[in-house]
């Protein structure tokens, strides 16, 4: 496993298991499989409606709590100070945990002062209910506001990141502040798996396209990735990426695919750093549970 050291010294497994759109027994079984395979970083959120299923899988796994890294998120309609606390406490109840390792602002909300939200997160961290705090879907200007103006100890920024989306500007801003870029949709909703460059490298390496893309992400400094699958075979294969490295040439070939193809842009999204919500013609997926 590759680890990223977060602000405050806590270590986060760079490869996590995502649970968006996994519900009920499907979610529980997928998380149980992930833990059996070796994943120790599990990512969930209030909005996913599956924290109880994730909690059941954690409890059944037998993995010691100190070996787990659990992330959850507060939805954008719950970012006032009282709502943040209520959301976090409810999440802990559903997960069956005394604390989460990482608590994130799921999406920014311009109607709630960012300082109020981040102060509420910091209070939960000070009380030990969250070991680290962070954000999700924050462009550079909001990172600058959160860290440079407010002084928040933001550990990670979880954003859409895959070979088709250039996040260079954001990545540089995060690196300069010691913040990990955590990639959701790392496989571009499986679109990257049929990209000819990726397929060619995978064939030459005797690897799956998903393994190549995930390795491409983790070989970049200060990054993490949280792929999701309900298929036990894919869950295992996605974890088997620590026994090889991509060459500089292979990394460069994949990096040259980067553009502005963003696939998740709900109506409440902030103005992105790439200056465009999405240039991809594929119909956008619903952000109802994102």
C-alpha positions, 0 to 999 in steps of 0.5 A: 500500500502507498500512504499519504501523510495528512496535515497533523501526521495521520496516514491515509491509504492512497487507494480507497474503496468508494461506495457511491451508488452502492446500497443495502446488502450490495454495499455491505457485501462489496465493502466486506469483499474490499476489506477481505482483499486488503482495502483499509480506506473506505469512503462513504457519505451521508448523501449515499444513504449507505453509512449503516451498510458500511458500518455493518461491513466494518463490524463484521470484518474483524479488522481492528479499528486502528487499522481502518481509515473511514471517510464520510461527508456532510451534504451541502444543505447541512453546513451551518454549525448546528447542522454540521454537528448533527450530521457528523453525530448521525454519521457516527451512529450509522457507522457504529464508530466513535470517530471518523478518520476524515470528515469532508465538506461534500460540496461547497454552499455559498449561502453558508459562510465558509468560515462558519462551516470550517470552524464547526469542522475544526471543533469536531476535530478538536473533540476527537470525533474526526481525526482529520478534516477536509473538503470536496469539490473545491476549486482553487479560489475556495482552497485559497479562501479556506486555507489562506484566508480562514486558516483551516487545516484542510487535509484533503480535497476530493475531486473528480480526477481521471486521465481526461480531466486536467487538474494541474492547476488545482493539484499544484495549489494543493501540493503547495499547501500540503493537501492531498488530491483525492480522486473520485471517478478515477476511471471516468465512469469506466470511459477510461477503460476503453481509451486506446492508449490505456488499452495498449499499455495494459496489454503490453503490461499484462494488466487491466486498463483499470490497474493502469489508470489507478497506477497513473493517478497514484504515481503522481505526488500527493494523490489518492484514488477511491475506485468503486465496484460491486464486482468482486473480481474487479474489486480485487484487481483494482487493489493489485497495483502495488507490484509494478510502476509505470515508466516515465514514457507511459505516464506521459502518454496517459497525461497527454490525454488530459483535457476538460472532460468533466462528467459530474457537474450538478446545478449547485457546483462551483465555478470550476478551475478549467473554466467550463462545467464540462466539454464532454457530450456524454449526458451528465449523471445525476448528482442526486446522491453524488 
